[in-house]
Amino acid sequence: MSQTTDRLWGARFKSGPSEALAALSRCPERYFRLTPYDLAGSKAHARELQRAGLLSEQETLTMLDALERIGADYRAGSIAPTLDDEDVHTFIERLLTERLGALGGKLRAGRSRNDQTANDLRLFLRDHVRTLAVEVLGLQQALVDQAEQHVQSICPGFTHLQQAQPIVFAHHLLAHAQSMLRDVQRLVDWDARTSLSPLGAAAMAGSAIARLPQQSAKEMGYSGVCENSIDAVASRDHVAEFLFIASMLGINISRLAEEFCLWSSRQFRWVELDDAYATGSSIMPQKKNPDIAELARGKAGRLIGNLTGLLSTLKSLPLSYNRDLSEDKHGVLDSVDTLLLVLPAMAGMVATMKVDIEELRRQAPMGFTLATEVADWLAVRGVPFKEAHEITGALVQACEKHGIELWDASAALLAEIDPRLTPEVRESLTLEAAIAARSGWGGTAPQQVREQIGRLKTALAAQQRWTEDYQGFRL
């Protein structure tokens, strides 16, 4: 005779699990954050059981009301899992049977923890990628707002961390915004692939009871149902893809963070951080440290680690479901929480920074950043660029020898280097002329930068609408 157990899997066992097994098998406390999403899937499954004839209309209404009340009690903090609740599914079934008796046990029919856990994480992620996108948009907006103030602010541009050519500071800021625009685009693309419900797959072969999963998928805001029941419970490529996007976003943030560490240093002196977004030293009273940028830069490693950890778990894992897959939630929850800490802090730091426009301009021509203008000037006049490059290099060497700038070169010195170098070249050797010359699409000329800002604002508005138009389950 079988014994009654609160576990979802113990019917064929003569004794309970060892303490060691129970401790290892019980999900970490943070996994119970999926409770609202498990409740959403349970409501959809209850309606599926009514369609299958296993629940009457009144039983369904009673079940839905109980699930709604459990959700309200969980949000209020009046209920919590116990040590005997192995996971969120056990937690909810225990509460249902305590409140509804035998009726509560009916909800398990036609589904498995395998498709439940897959569904819970999909709902959680589809909800939270919208929240993350909103925070990324906040950082992008801070960059755009600063860029609009610095369309005319000339600064040095860099390659190899060496001064290269003059640009406007807005153009540099927008480069970071563009990379984050793609991060949100990746989330949008990811969501289109992830918008398939695994409910109805049951353990792995499909359900003999829940045969209309298309309807429950629609109720949960999915666009359809997973095509293959084995794939539905065994795949986690959508989780790995999300963790890649989170990692890429973390890397893009870290690149911006690194530049703030440089820009706010005494060596650069480009920006001053607001006191609310900087820290001091416990021993050196004069210090003003870019800790937000440094912390954000460090978190990128954590995000990358979550991705590599899951990929290592998935490697060579046989189909279909294996308990190894329970590790998927660790990286997801940590990555979401990490980004939700980093993004608003970075946005605030960017929004409140003060830019030293005069210092930017002073540094803009240093290191002969206008040398390319000489080579281009010669090329436009028919000099093969190979020769123009060599002539310009010779001019730079001569200027270094005499301790002068390019625009200070006399007519005699220019002619000595090459007779094709006439004094008219000096007209190109101004910061304004160099900036204005880069007027092609995507260039640093102020008008092009203004147009870039306009297009970027349109793209950000579309992404904002995407975050608002979600019809699935949200907290």
KARABEL-V954041 format. One record per pair of residues at least 24 apart in sequence whose C-alpha atoms are under 10 Angstrom apart, sorted by the first residue. I is the first residue (numbers start at 1). J is the second residue. D is the distance in Angstrom with one decimal. If there is no record, write none. Layout:
((I;J;D) (I;J;D))
//
This chain:
((6;84;8.2) (6;85;8.2) (6;86;9.4) (6;90;7.4) (6;91;9.3) (6;93;8.5) (6;94;6.8) (6;97;9.7) (7;84;8.4) (7;85;7.9) (7;86;7.4) (7;87;9.6) (7;89;9.7) (7;90;6.6) (7;91;9.6) (7;93;9.4) (7;94;9.0) (8;85;10.0) (8;86;8.9) (8;87;9.8) (8;89;8.4) (8;90;6.5) (8;93;8.7) (8;94;9.8) (8;108;9.0) (8;112;9.4) (8;113;8.6) (9;90;9.9) (9;113;9.7) (22;83;9.4) (22;84;8.7) (22;86;7.7) (23;83;9.1) (23;84;9.9) (23;86;8.9) (24;86;9.8) (25;86;6.9) (25;87;8.7) (25;323;9.3) (25;326;9.8) (26;83;8.1) (26;84;8.3) (26;85;7.4) (26;86;4.4) (26;87;6.2) (26;88;9.8) (27;83;9.9) (27;85;8.8) (27;86;6.2) (27;87;5.4) (27;88;8.2) (27;326;8.3) (27;327;9.6) (27;329;9.9) (28;86;9.2) (28;87;8.3) (28;329;9.8) (28;330;8.8) (29;81;8.6) (29;82;9.9) (29;83;9.6) (29;87;8.8) (29;88;9.6) (30;329;9.3) (30;330;8.7) (30;333;8.1) (30;334;9.7) (31;87;7.8) (31;88;7.5) (31;121;10.0) (31;326;9.8) (31;329;7.1) (31;330;8.0) (31;333;8.1) (32;80;9.0) (32;81;7.8) (32;87;7.1) (32;88;5.5) (32;89;9.2) (32;91;8.8) (33;74;10.0) (33;88;8.4) (33;124;9.1) (33;333;9.0) (34;87;9.8) (34;88;7.0) (34;89;9.6) (34;117;9.0) (34;120;6.4) (34;121;7.4) (34;123;8.9) (34;124;6.9) (34;329;9.6) (34;333;9.9) (35;70;9.6) (35;71;7.9) (35;74;8.2) (35;75;9.7) (35;81;10.0) (35;87;9.5) (35;88;5.9) (35;89;8.1) (35;91;8.6) (35;92;7.8) (35;120;8.3) (35;124;9.8) (36;67;9.7) (36;68;9.7) (36;70;9.2) (36;71;6.3) (36;72;9.4) (36;74;8.3) (36;75;8.6) (36;88;9.6) (36;120;8.7) (36;123;9.6) (36;124;8.9) (36;473;9.1) (36;474;8.9) (36;475;7.4) (37;71;9.7) (37;88;9.8) (37;116;9.6) (37;117;9.6) (37;119;8.1) (37;120;5.3) (37;121;7.9) (37;122;8.9) (37;123;6.2) (37;124;6.4) (37;127;9.6) (37;220;9.7) (37;473;7.5) (37;474;8.4) (37;475;8.5) (38;67;10.0) (38;71;9.9) (38;88;7.4) (38;89;7.2) (38;92;8.3) (38;116;7.1) (38;117;7.9) (38;119;7.8) (38;120;5.4) (38;121;8.9) (38;123;8.7) (38;124;9.4) (39;64;9.4) (39;67;6.4) (39;68;7.9) (39;70;8.3) (39;71;7.0) (39;88;9.5) (39;89;9.1) (39;92;7.8) (39;120;8.9) (40;64;9.9) (40;67;8.6) (40;68;9.1) (40;71;9.2) (40;119;9.7) (40;120;8.5) (40;123;8.7) (40;219;9.3) (40;220;7.3) (40;472;9.8) (40;473;7.1) (40;474;9.5) (41;115;10.0) (41;116;7.4) (41;117;9.8) (41;119;7.2) (41;120;7.2) (41;123;8.7) (41;197;9.9) (41;199;8.0) (41;216;8.3) (41;217;9.1) (41;219;9.2) (41;220;7.2) (41;473;9.3) (42;67;7.7) (42;89;9.5) (42;92;9.2) (42;93;9.9) (42;107;7.6) (42;108;9.0) (42;111;9.8) (42;116;8.6) (42;120;9.9) (42;199;10.0) (42;216;9.9) (43;67;7.0) (43;68;8.5) (43;107;9.3) (43;216;8.9) (43;219;9.2) (43;220;9.2) (44;199;9.3) (44;213;9.2) (44;215;8.4) (44;216;5.1) (44;217;7.9) (44;218;9.1) (44;219;6.4) (44;220;7.0) (45;107;7.5) (45;108;9.0) (45;109;9.2) (45;110;8.6) (45;111;8.2) (45;116;9.9) (45;199;8.1) (45;200;8.8) (45;210;7.9) (45;213;8.6) (45;215;9.7) (45;216;6.7) (45;217;9.6) (45;219;9.8) (46;106;9.0) (46;107;6.4) (46;108;9.3) (46;109;9.5) (46;210;9.8) (46;216;9.2) (47;107;10.0) (47;210;9.8) (47;215;9.0) (47;216;7.6) (47;219;9.5) (48;107;9.9) (48;110;9.2) (48;200;9.5) (48;209;8.7) (48;210;6.1) (48;211;8.1) (48;212;7.0) (48;213;7.4) (48;214;9.8) (48;215;7.7) (48;216;6.5) (49;106;8.9) (49;107;7.7) (49;108;9.7) (49;109;7.9) (49;110;7.9) (49;209;7.5) (49;210;6.6) (49;211;9.4) (49;212;9.7) (50;210;9.6) (51;209;9.6) (51;210;8.4) (51;211;9.1) (51;212;8.2) (51;215;9.8) (52;110;9.6) (52;208;9.8) (52;209;6.4) (52;210;6.6) (52;211;7.6) (52;212;8.4) (53;209;9.1) (54;106;8.0) (54;107;9.2) (54;109;8.5) (54;110;9.8) (54;209;8.5) (54;210;9.9) (55;103;9.0) (55;106;8.1) (55;107;8.8) (59;100;9.9) (59;103;7.6) (59;104;9.7) (59;106;9.8) (60;103;9.6) (60;107;9.7) (62;100;8.4) (62;103;9.0) (62;104;9.6) (63;96;8.2) (63;99;9.8) (63;100;7.9) (63;103;7.8) (63;104;7.3) (63;106;9.5) (63;107;8.4) (66;95;9.0) (66;96;7.0) (66;99;7.5) (66;100;7.8) (66;104;9.0) (67;92;8.4) (67;93;9.9) (67;95;9.1) (67;96;7.5) (67;104;9.8) (70;95;7.6) (70;96;8.3) (70;99;9.6) (75;475;10.0) (87;113;9.6) (87;117;9.7) (88;113;9.7) (88;116;9.8) (88;117;8.9) (88;120;9.7) (89;113;7.1) (89;116;7.9) (89;117;8.3) (89;120;10.0) (109;202;9.5) (109;207;9.1) (109;208;9.5) (109;209;7.3) (109;210;8.4) (110;199;9.6) (110;200;7.4) (110;201;9.0) (110;202;6.5) (110;203;9.3) (110;206;8.7) (110;207;5.4) (110;208;6.6) (110;209;4.9) (110;210;5.4) (110;211;8.8) (111;199;7.4) (111;200;6.6) (111;201;7.4) (111;202;4.4) (111;203;7.0) (111;204;9.8) (111;206;8.6) (111;207;6.7) (111;208;9.3) (111;209;8.4) (111;210;7.5) (112;199;8.9) (112;200;8.8) (112;201;8.2) (112;202;4.6) (112;203;5.1) (112;204;8.6) (112;206;9.8) (112;207;9.1) (112;233;9.7) (113;202;7.6) (113;203;7.2) (113;233;9.5) (114;198;9.2) (114;199;9.1) (114;201;8.2) (114;202;6.4) (114;203;5.4) (114;204;7.6) (114;232;9.0) (114;233;5.8) (114;234;8.5) (114;320;9.7) (114;321;6.9) (114;322;9.0) (114;323;9.3) (114;325;9.7) (114;326;9.8) (115;197;9.0) (115;198;5.7) (115;199;5.4) (115;200;7.1) (115;201;5.9) (115;202;5.3) (115;203;6.5) (115;204;7.9) (115;206;9.5) (115;229;8.9) (115;230;9.8) (115;232;7.2) (115;233;5.5) (115;234;9.2) (115;321;9.4) (116;198;7.9) (116;199;6.7) (116;200;9.2) (116;201;9.2) (116;202;7.9) (116;203;9.3) (116;233;8.8) (117;198;9.3) (117;199;9.5) (117;233;8.4) (117;325;9.6) (117;326;8.4) (117;329;9.6) (118;197;8.7) (118;198;6.5) (118;199;8.1) (118;201;9.9) (118;232;7.5) (118;233;6.1) (118;234;8.5) (118;235;8.8) (118;236;8.5) (118;325;9.4) (118;326;9.5) (118;328;9.7) (119;196;9.3) (119;197;6.6) (119;198;5.8) (119;199;6.4) (119;217;10.0) (119;220;9.8) (119;232;9.1) (119;233;8.9) (120;198;9.6) (120;199;9.7) (121;239;8.5) (121;328;8.7) (121;329;7.3) (121;332;8.7) (121;333;9.7) (122;191;9.6) (122;194;7.2) (122;195;8.1) (122;196;8.7) (122;197;8.1) (122;198;8.8) (122;222;9.8) (122;236;9.9) (122;238;8.5) (122;239;8.3) (123;194;9.5) (123;195;9.1) (123;197;9.0) (123;220;8.1) (123;221;9.0) (123;222;9.1) (123;472;7.7) (123;473;6.8) (123;474;8.2) (124;332;9.5) (124;333;9.4) (124;473;8.5) (124;474;8.2) (124;475;9.0) (125;191;8.9) (125;194;9.2) (125;238;9.6) (125;239;8.4) (125;242;8.3) (125;332;8.1) (125;333;9.2) (125;336;8.9) (126;187;9.3) (126;188;9.9) (126;190;9.3) (126;191;6.6) (126;192;9.8) (126;194;7.8) (126;195;7.9) (126;221;9.7) (126;222;9.6) (126;470;8.8) (126;472;7.9) (126;473;8.5) (126;474;8.6) (127;191;9.9) (127;467;9.2) (127;470;8.2) (127;471;9.7) (127;472;7.5) (127;473;6.8) (127;474;5.5) (127;475;7.6) (128;333;9.9) (128;336;7.5) (128;337;10.0) (128;340;9.8) (128;467;9.9) (128;474;8.4) (128;475;9.1) (129;184;8.8) (129;187;6.7) (129;188;8.6) (129;190;9.5) (129;191;8.3) (129;242;8.7) (129;246;9.7) (129;336;8.4) (129;467;8.4) (130;184;9.3) (130;187;8.4) (130;188;9.0) (130;191;9.7) (130;463;9.6) (130;464;9.0) (130;466;8.0) (130;467;5.0) (130;468;8.0) (130;469;9.7) (130;470;8.2) (130;474;9.6) (131;336;9.4) (131;340;8.4) (131;467;7.5) (131;468;9.8) (131;474;9.9) (132;184;8.7) (132;187;9.2) (132;246;9.4) (132;336;7.6) (132;337;9.7) (132;339;7.3) (132;340;6.8) (132;343;8.4) (132;467;9.3) (133;180;9.7) (133;181;9.6) (133;183;8.6) (133;184;6.0) (133;185;9.3) (133;187;7.7) (133;188;9.2) (133;343;10.0) (133;463;7.9) (133;464;8.0) (133;466;9.2) (133;467;7.0) (134;184;9.2) (134;343;9.7) (134;344;10.0) (134;460;10.0) (134;463;8.6) (134;464;7.0) (134;466;9.8) (134;467;7.0) (134;468;9.4) (135;339;8.6) (135;340;7.3) (135;341;9.7) (135;342;9.3) (135;343;5.9) (135;344;6.4) (135;345;10.0) (135;346;9.9) (135;347;8.3) (136;177;9.4) (136;180;7.1) (136;181;8.3) (136;183;8.5) (136;184;7.5) (136;249;8.8) (136;253;9.8) (136;339;9.1) (136;340;9.4) (136;342;9.9) (136;343;6.4) (136;344;8.3) (136;346;9.7) (136;347;8.4) (137;177;9.1) (137;180;8.3) (137;181;8.1) (137;184;8.3) (137;343;9.4) (137;347;9.2) (137;460;6.9) (137;461;9.2) (137;463;8.1) (137;464;7.5) (138;343;8.0) (138;344;7.3) (138;346;9.3) (138;347;6.2) (138;348;8.9) (138;351;9.6) (138;460;9.9) (139;176;9.9) (139;177;8.0) (139;180;8.7) (139;253;9.6) (139;343;6.6) (139;344;7.1) (139;345;8.9) (139;346;6.7) (139;347;4.3) (139;348;7.9) (139;349;9.3) (139;350;7.6) (139;351;8.3) (140;173;9.5) (140;174;8.5) (140;176;8.1) (140;177;5.2) (140;178;8.3) (140;179;9.6) (140;180;7.0) (140;181;7.7) (140;343;10.0) (140;347;7.7) (140;350;9.5) (140;351;10.0) (140;456;9.5) (140;457;9.6) (140;460;8.2) (141;177;8.2) (141;347;8.2) (141;350;9.6) (141;351;8.6) (141;456;9.7) (141;457;8.4) (141;460;8.3) (142;173;9.8) (142;177;9.1) (142;346;9.2) (142;347;5.9) (142;348;7.7) (142;349;8.9) (142;350;6.0) (142;351;4.9) (142;352;8.7) (143;170;8.6) (143;172;9.8) (143;173;6.0) (143;174;6.7) (143;175;9.5) (143;176;7.8) (143;177;6.4) (143;178;10.0) (143;347;8.0) (143;350;6.6) (143;351;7.2) (144;170;8.1) (144;171;10.0) (144;173;7.6) (144;174;6.7) (144;176;9.8) (144;177;7.3) (144;350;9.9) (144;351;9.4) (144;453;7.0) (144;454;9.8) (144;456;8.4) (144;457;8.1) (145;170;9.5) (145;173;9.9) (145;350;9.3) (145;351;7.5) (145;453;9.5) (146;170;7.3) (146;173;7.8) (146;174;9.3) (146;350;7.7) (146;351;6.9) (146;352;9.0) (146;353;8.6) (146;354;9.3) (146;355;9.1) (147;171;7.3) (147;172;8.4) (147;173;6.1) (147;174;6.8) (147;177;9.8) (147;449;8.9) (147;450;9.2) (147;453;8.1) (148;173;9.8) (148;174;9.7) (148;449;9.0) (148;450;7.7) (148;453;7.7) (149;355;9.7) (150;355;8.8) (150;357;8.3) (150;446;9.3) (150;449;10.0) (151;444;9.0) (151;445;8.6) (151;446;5.6) (151;447;8.4) (151;448;9.6) (151;449;6.8) (151;450;7.1) (151;453;9.7) (152;357;9.4) (152;432;9.3) (152;435;9.5) (152;444;10.0) (152;445;8.9) (152;446;6.3) (152;447;9.7) (152;449;9.6) (153;355;9.4) (153;356;9.4) (153;357;6.1) (153;358;8.5) (153;360;7.4) (153;361;7.2) (153;364;10.0) (153;446;9.3) (154;357;7.6) (154;358;8.9) (154;359;9.6) (154;360;6.3) (154;361;5.3) (154;362;8.9) (154;363;9.1) (154;364;6.6) (154;365;9.6) (154;431;7.5) (154;432;8.3) (154;435;8.2) (154;444;9.8) (154;446;9.9) (155;270;9.2) (155;357;8.2) (155;358;9.2) (155;359;8.3) (155;360;4.6) (155;361;5.3) (155;362;8.0) (155;363;6.7) (155;364;4.6) (155;365;8.3) (155;366;10.0) (155;431;9.2) (156;360;7.1) (156;361;7.8) (156;362;9.1) (156;363;6.4) (156;364;4.1) (156;365;6.9) (156;366;7.9) (156;367;9.4) (156;369;7.5) (156;431;9.9) (157;364;7.7) (157;365;9.9) (157;369;8.5) (158;369;9.5) (162;367;8.4) (162;369;9.8) (163;363;9.0) (163;364;8.1) (163;365;8.6) (163;366;7.3) (163;367;6.2) (163;368;8.3) (163;369;6.5) (164;364;9.2) (164;365;9.1) (164;366;9.1) (164;367;7.7) (164;368;8.0) (164;369;5.2) (164;370;8.3) (164;371;9.0) (164;372;8.9) (165;364;7.8) (165;365;7.9) (165;366;9.4) (165;367;9.2) (165;368;8.4) (165;369;4.6) (165;370;6.4) (165;371;8.3) (165;372;7.6) (165;373;9.2) (165;431;9.4) (165;434;8.4) (165;435;9.1) (166;360;9.9) (166;361;9.0) (166;363;9.3) (166;364;5.6) (166;365;6.8) (166;366;9.4) (166;368;9.9) (166;369;6.3) (166;370;7.3) (166;430;9.8) (166;431;6.7) (166;432;9.1) (166;434;7.1) (166;435;6.7) (166;444;8.8) (167;361;9.9) (167;364;8.0) (167;431;8.6) (167;432;9.6) (167;434;8.3) (167;435;6.1) (167;436;9.7) (167;438;9.0) (167;443;9.0) (167;444;5.7) (167;445;7.9) (167;446;9.3) (168;360;9.4) (168;361;9.4) (168;364;9.5) (168;431;9.9) (168;432;9.9) (168;435;7.4) (168;443;9.9) (168;444;6.2) (168;445;7.6) (168;446;7.3) (168;449;8.5) (169;355;9.5) (169;357;9.0) (169;360;8.3) (169;361;9.8) (169;444;9.0) (170;444;8.5) (170;446;8.7) (170;449;7.3) (170;450;9.1) (170;453;9.2) (171;442;9.0) (171;443;8.2) (171;444;5.9) (171;445;8.7) (171;446;8.6) (171;448;9.3) (171;449;6.3) (171;450;9.4) (171;452;8.9) (171;453;9.3) (172;444;8.7) (173;256;8.8) (173;350;9.9) (174;449;8.6) (174;452;8.4) (174;453;7.8) (174;456;8.8) (175;256;9.7) (176;252;7.4) (176;253;8.3) (176;255;8.3) (176;256;6.7) (177;252;9.5) (177;253;10.0) (177;256;9.6) (177;453;9.9) (177;456;8.5) (177;460;10.0) (178;452;9.8) (178;456;7.8) (179;248;9.5) (179;249;8.5) (179;252;6.9) (179;253;9.3) (180;248;9.2) (180;249;6.8) (180;250;9.9) (180;252;7.0) (180;253;8.3) (181;249;9.9) (181;456;8.4) (181;459;8.0) (181;460;7.5) (181;463;8.7) (182;245;9.8) (182;248;9.9) (182;249;9.2) (183;245;6.6) (183;246;8.3) (183;247;9.9) (183;248;7.3) (183;249;6.0) (183;250;9.8) (183;252;8.8) (184;245;8.7) (184;249;8.8) (184;460;9.3) (184;463;7.4) (184;464;10.0) (185;245;9.9) (185;459;9.8) (185;463;7.9) (186;241;9.3) (186;242;8.8) (186;244;9.8) (186;245;6.8) (186;246;9.9) (186;248;9.9) (186;249;9.9) (187;241;9.3) (187;242;7.5) (187;245;7.2) (187;246;9.2) (188;463;8.4) (188;466;7.9) (188;467;9.2) (190;238;7.4) (190;239;9.7) (190;241;7.4) (190;242;7.2) (190;245;8.9) (191;222;9.9) (191;238;8.9) (191;242;9.2) (192;222;9.4) (192;223;8.4) (193;223;9.6) (193;238;7.8) (194;222;8.5) (194;223;9.1) (194;224;9.7) (194;226;9.3) (194;237;9.6) (194;238;6.3) (194;239;9.1) (194;241;9.9) (194;242;9.8) (195;220;9.9) (195;221;8.0) (195;222;4.9) (195;223;5.5) (195;224;6.8) (195;225;8.1) (195;226;8.9) (195;472;9.5) (196;220;10.0) (196;221;9.2) (196;222;5.5) (196;223;6.0) (196;224;4.8) (196;225;4.6) (196;226;5.2) (196;227;8.6) (196;232;8.9) (197;221;9.0) (197;222;6.1) (197;223;8.0) (197;224;6.3) (197;225;4.5) (197;226;5.7) (197;227;9.3) (197;232;8.0) (198;222;9.9) (198;224;9.4) (198;225;6.3) (198;226;5.6) (198;227;8.9) (198;228;8.9) (198;229;7.3) (198;230;9.6) (198;231;8.7) (198;232;5.0) (198;233;6.8) (199;225;7.8) (199;226;8.4) (199;229;8.9) (199;232;8.1) (199;233;9.0) (200;225;8.5) (200;226;9.0) (200;229;7.6) (200;232;9.1) (200;233;10.0) (201;225;9.4) (201;226;8.3) (201;227;9.5) (201;228;7.8) (201;229;4.4) (201;230;7.2) (201;231;8.8) (201;232;6.4) (201;233;6.9) (202;229;7.6) (202;230;9.2) (202;232;9.1) (202;233;8.0) (203;229;8.4) (203;230;8.4) (203;232;9.7) (203;233;7.4) (203;234;9.9) (203;320;8.9) (203;321;7.8) (204;228;9.0) (204;229;5.5) (204;230;4.8) (204;231;8.1) (204;232;7.7) (204;233;6.3) (204;234;8.1) (204;319;9.2) (204;320;6.6) (204;321;7.2) (205;229;5.7) (205;230;6.3) (205;231;9.9) (205;232;9.8) (205;233;9.6) (205;320;9.4) (206;230;8.0) (206;232;9.5) (206;233;10.0) (217;472;9.6) (218;471;9.5) (218;472;8.7) (219;471;9.2) (219;472;7.8) (219;473;8.9) (220;471;8.1) (220;472;5.3) (220;473;6.1) (220;474;9.8) (221;470;7.9) (221;471;5.3) (221;472;3.7) (221;473;6.7) (221;474;9.9) (222;470;10.0) (222;471;8.4) (222;472;6.7) (222;473;9.5) (223;472;9.7) (229;320;9.2) (230;319;7.2) (230;320;5.6) (230;321;7.8) (231;319;8.1) (231;320;7.2) (231;321;8.9) (232;320;8.9) (232;321;9.3) (233;319;9.0) (233;320;6.8) (233;321;5.9) (233;322;9.2) (233;325;9.5) (234;314;9.7) (234;317;9.0) (234;318;8.6) (234;319;6.1) (234;320;4.8) (234;321;4.7) (234;322;7.5) (234;325;8.0) (235;314;8.8) (235;317;9.9) (235;319;8.6) (235;320;8.2) (235;321;8.4) (235;325;8.9) (236;310;8.9) (236;311;9.4) (236;314;7.7) (236;325;7.9) (236;328;7.6) (237;310;9.6) (237;311;8.9) (237;314;8.7) (239;307;9.0) (239;310;8.5) (239;311;9.7) (239;328;7.1) (239;329;8.7) (239;331;9.0) (239;332;7.4) (240;306;9.1) (240;307;6.3) (240;308;8.7) (240;309;9.6) (240;310;6.7) (240;311;6.8) (240;314;9.1) (240;328;8.4) (240;331;9.3) (240;332;9.0) (241;307;8.5) (241;311;9.9) (242;307;8.7) (242;332;8.0) (242;335;9.4) (242;336;9.9) (243;303;7.4) (243;304;7.9) (243;305;9.5) (243;306;6.9) (243;307;5.2) (243;308;8.9) (243;310;8.6) (243;311;9.7) (243;328;9.9) (243;331;7.5) (243;332;6.8) (243;335;7.3) (243;336;9.2) (244;303;8.4) (244;304;7.6) (244;306;9.0) (244;307;6.1) (244;308;9.0) (245;303;9.6) (245;304;9.9) (245;307;9.3) (246;300;9.0) (246;303;6.6) (246;304;8.2) (246;306;9.4) (246;307;8.5) (246;332;9.1) (246;335;6.8) (246;336;7.9) (246;338;9.5) (246;339;7.8) (247;299;9.5) (247;300;6.6) (247;301;8.2) (247;302;8.5) (247;303;5.0) (247;304;5.1) (247;305;8.6) (247;306;8.3) (247;307;7.2) (247;308;9.9) (247;335;8.3) (247;339;9.7) (248;300;8.5) (248;303;8.6) (248;304;8.2) (249;300;8.3) (249;303;9.1) (249;339;8.7) (249;343;9.9) (250;296;7.8) (250;297;7.8) (250;298;9.2) (250;299;7.1) (250;300;4.7) (250;301;8.2) (250;302;8.9) (250;303;6.7) (250;304;8.1) (250;335;9.4) (250;338;9.3) (250;339;7.6) (250;342;8.9) (250;343;9.4) (251;296;9.4) (251;297;7.8) (251;298;9.7) (251;299;9.0) (251;300;5.6) (251;301;8.3) (251;303;8.7) (251;304;8.5) (252;297;9.3) (252;300;8.7) (253;293;8.7) (253;296;7.0) (253;297;7.1) (253;299;9.5) (253;300;7.9) (253;339;9.8) (253;342;8.7) (253;343;8.3) (253;346;8.2) (254;293;7.6) (254;294;8.2) (254;295;9.0) (254;296;6.1) (254;297;4.2) (254;298;7.6) (254;299;8.1) (254;300;6.4) (254;301;9.4) (255;293;9.5) (255;296;9.6) (255;297;7.5) (255;300;9.7) (256;293;8.0) (256;296;9.4) (256;297;8.5) (256;346;9.1) (256;350;9.7) (257;290;8.8) (257;291;9.6) (257;292;8.0) (257;293;4.4) (257;294;6.6) (257;295;8.7) (257;296;6.7) (257;297;5.9) (257;298;9.6) (257;346;8.0) (257;349;9.9) (257;350;9.8) (258;290;9.6) (258;293;6.7) (258;294;7.4) (258;296;9.2) (258;297;6.9) (259;293;8.7) (260;290;7.4) (260;292;9.5) (260;293;6.6) (260;294;9.0) (260;349;9.3) (260;350;8.9) (260;353;9.8) (261;289;8.4) (261;290;6.0) (261;291;8.7) (261;292;9.5) (261;293;6.6) (261;294;7.3) (261;297;9.8) (262;290;9.4) (263;290;9.9) (263;355;9.4) (264;288;9.1) (264;289;8.6) (264;290;7.5) (264;353;9.5) (264;354;9.9) (264;355;9.5) (265;289;8.8) (265;290;8.9) (268;359;8.6) (268;360;8.8) (268;363;8.9) (269;355;8.8) (269;356;7.3) (269;359;7.1) (269;360;8.4) (270;353;10.0) (270;354;8.5) (270;355;5.9) (270;356;5.4) (270;357;7.6) (270;358;9.0) (270;359;6.4) (270;360;6.2) (270;361;9.9) (270;363;9.6) (271;350;10.0) (271;353;6.4) (271;354;5.4) (271;355;4.5) (271;356;5.9) (271;357;8.9) (271;359;9.3) (271;360;9.3) (272;352;9.0) (272;353;5.8) (272;354;5.1) (272;355;6.5) (272;356;7.8) (273;349;6.9) (273;350;8.4) (273;351;9.7) (273;352;7.0) (273;353;4.8) (273;354;6.6) (273;355;9.0) (274;348;9.2) (274;349;7.1) (274;350;9.3) (274;351;9.3) (274;352;5.8) (274;353;5.8) (274;354;7.5) (275;349;9.6) (275;352;9.3) (275;353;9.5) (276;348;8.9) (276;349;8.3) (276;352;8.8) (277;345;7.7) (277;346;8.7) (277;348;7.3) (277;349;5.5) (277;350;9.2) (277;352;8.2) (277;353;8.8) (278;349;8.3) (290;349;9.2) (292;342;8.0) (292;345;6.7) (292;346;6.8) (292;348;9.7) (292;349;7.6) (293;342;9.1) (293;345;8.8) (293;346;7.1) (293;349;8.4) (295;342;8.1) (295;345;10.0) (295;346;9.9) (296;338;9.1) (296;339;8.9) (296;341;8.9) (296;342;5.8) (296;343;8.4) (296;345;8.7) (296;346;7.7) (297;342;9.4) (299;335;9.3) (299;338;7.2) (299;339;8.5) (299;341;9.9) (299;342;8.1) (300;335;9.7) (300;338;9.2) (300;339;9.4) (300;342;9.9) (302;331;9.4) (302;334;8.7) (302;335;7.9) (302;338;8.5) (303;331;8.1) (303;332;9.4) (303;334;8.1) (303;335;5.8) (303;336;9.3) (303;338;7.9) (303;339;8.7) (304;331;9.7) (304;335;9.2) (305;331;8.4) (305;335;9.7) (306;330;8.0) (306;331;4.7) (306;332;7.7) (306;333;9.8) (306;334;7.9) (306;335;7.2) (307;331;7.1) (307;332;8.9) (307;335;9.1) (361;431;8.7) (364;431;7.7) (365;405;8.9) (365;406;9.6) (365;429;9.5) (365;430;8.6) (365;431;7.2) (366;405;8.8) (367;396;9.6) (367;400;9.9) (367;405;9.2) (368;396;7.3) (368;399;9.3) (368;400;9.4) (368;405;7.2) (368;406;7.1) (368;407;9.9) (369;406;9.5) (369;429;9.7) (369;431;9.2) (369;434;9.6) (370;405;9.6) (370;406;7.7) (370;407;9.1) (370;428;8.5) (370;429;6.2) (370;430;7.6) (370;431;7.6) (370;433;9.7) (370;434;7.2) (371;395;8.6) (371;396;7.4) (371;406;7.5) (371;407;10.0) (371;428;10.0) (371;429;8.2) (371;434;10.0) (372;428;10.0) (372;429;9.5) (372;434;8.9) (373;425;8.5) (373;426;9.5) (373;427;9.9) (373;428;6.3) (373;429;6.6) (373;430;9.1) (373;431;9.9) (373;433;8.8) (373;434;6.6) (373;437;8.9) (374;406;8.9) (374;421;8.6) (374;425;6.7) (374;426;8.5) (374;428;7.4) (374;429;7.5) (375;425;9.8) (376;428;9.4) (376;437;10.0) (377;421;9.2) (377;424;9.5) (377;425;6.8) (377;426;9.8) (377;427;9.8) (377;428;7.4) (377;429;9.8) (378;420;7.7) (378;421;7.6) (378;422;9.8) (378;425;8.4) (381;420;9.0) (383;420;8.6) (388;418;9.9) (388;420;9.7) (388;421;9.7) (391;417;7.0) (391;418;6.9) (391;420;9.4) (391;421;8.5) (392;417;8.9) (392;418;9.5) (392;421;9.3) (393;417;10.0) (394;418;9.2) (395;421;9.5) (405;429;9.8) (406;430;9.9))
//
